[in-house]
Amino acid sequence: MPQRLHLVFGGELVSPQNNVFRDVSAIHIVGMFPNYEAAYLAWKAEAQRTVDNAHMRYFIANIHRLREESKPGSDTEPMTT
């Protein structure tokens, strides 16, 4: 069974209406999590911690969706299960 990795990250947006970061170099990487449930708890904690700043947003990225798992990886990209 392949791993389903999730990345939680966030930062200050230019505007609350758009998902454009004000300063990409200041993005806060919360961490990588082995499942959605753990990622959600981390996301929720950061979102609640920054609730007073309307420009702060945190996101959960499904890292496992960035690769096409039906195709083999390159020799430099071993995937172990």
Phi, psi and omega in degrees: 000127181287154176286147177245082185280145180228132179254131176250126181209164179188180180173185182276131180267156175297318181214142178298342181276347184231151177265059178242119182287140178295316182219102183300328180290348181256013178297135180268114175270109181286315178157176178254137185231147187281350179204166184295322183300314179294320178296319180298317179297320178293317178300313182298318180297317179290320179297318179290324180296329185250020186300334181284348179253105183296343181271350180275134177221142174240149185227155171246120178255129177276092185299324182296341179276352180282345179241147179272100189292345179283344178258140178292147178282172178285170178298335180269005183233064180289137177242118179254151179243000000 
